[in-house]
Amino acid sequence: MNPILAILKEHNVSDEQAKELFQTLTENPMMAMAVIGQLGIPPEKLQQLMGLVMQNPALIKEAVEELGLDFAKVEAAKAQLQQ
């Protein structure tokens, strides 16, 4: 299992909530931060999660694919943030 999804599951985040998070990430990355805040994950685990993503950004693609979502939308959202 993808380490991002494993951390989410460890904190009782359902597959549906994970899909919602990644869907929000693709549509409005800034709003995704609010969704993450509502999941109730302790700050130290969020730090660990961010460290994983920063060390290996490909984990996001793997998580998106594991959830059956379209990674091209994540790339589009990323480009939108960089503008």
Phi, psi and omega in degrees: 000144177301135182299328177296311181293327179296317179296319179298314180296323179302333181252029174060033174272121182288164176302322180296317178294321178296317177298318179299318179299311181290328175295316178297320178303321182284331184269321184206087185306325180293324179291333180300328178297322178294319179297317179300318180299330181279350183281346177075027179276131181301146182307323181293327177287324176296321177298317178299317179298314180296322177299317177300314182294320181291324179285329184216080181301339180296342178298329178295314179300316180299317180295317180299315180294321179297328179276355179079026180259172184267113182293334179302327179291326176295317179298320178296319179295320179297317179297321180297321179292328184281351181278000000 
